[in-house]
């Protein structure tokens, strides 16, 4: 049976009620020298940059997540050592470096809401719409998008702004985001903020 994944839609979002989240575009995931390099992650950098440029022009809040682990993190038993706090691998790739007025949320697990101040930040700024970009599509992107949807945020995912380890994982994430969480798919050139 063929999995139904909706076509990307043109989306116009209220800049005052929208935030863009850049999930884990860190050296360990998005640089070829990284410990858990996702081969398609660098391909998403130009598209994420386009979304960020539009967002900044419109005054949209921009939030970066950073996977941020201590040396004895139990997650290393699953994935090996990665995104170790304070190391090169944990830093956001140079091409997408956060600006001074961007918000950075350091996270401990796949879900950017788990054990962080992310929801508080979004509620404080009266955010209703979340544009979720980054890597890894079926892990941290999916868990963050799902957690956002369960908190009644409107989730929008530009399909050219996320990456996964395999094509199956990529499609599985899109399927879950749209089917299970009722998220909207778009593309970097189909999204606008007013």
Secondary structure as GFF3:
##gff-version 3
##sequence-region A 1 194
A	DSSP	beta_strand	11	13	.	.	.	ID=ss1
A	DSSP	three_ten_helix	15	17	.	.	.	ID=ss2
A	DSSP	beta_strand	18	23	.	.	.	ID=ss3
A	DSSP	alpha_helix	27	30	.	.	.	ID=ss4
A	DSSP	alpha_helix	41	58	.	.	.	ID=ss5
A	DSSP	beta_strand	61	67	.	.	.	ID=ss6
A	DSSP	alpha_helix	76	79	.	.	.	ID=ss7
A	DSSP	three_ten_helix	88	90	.	.	.	ID=ss8
A	DSSP	three_ten_helix	94	96	.	.	.	ID=ss9
A	DSSP	beta_strand	103	107	.	.	.	ID=ss10
A	DSSP	alpha_helix	118	124	.	.	.	ID=ss11
A	DSSP	beta_strand	129	135	.	.	.	ID=ss12
A	DSSP	pi_helix	137	141	.	.	.	ID=ss13
A	DSSP	alpha_helix	142	150	.	.	.	ID=ss14
A	DSSP	beta_strand	154	158	.	.	.	ID=ss15
A	DSSP	three_ten_helix	159	161	.	.	.	ID=ss16
A	DSSP	beta_strand	162	163	.	.	.	ID=ss17
A	DSSP	alpha_helix	167	175	.	.	.	ID=ss18
A	DSSP	pi_helix	176	180	.	.	.	ID=ss19
A	DSSP	beta_strand	184	186	.	.	.	ID=ss20
A	DSSP	beta_strand	191	193	.	.	.	ID=ss21
###
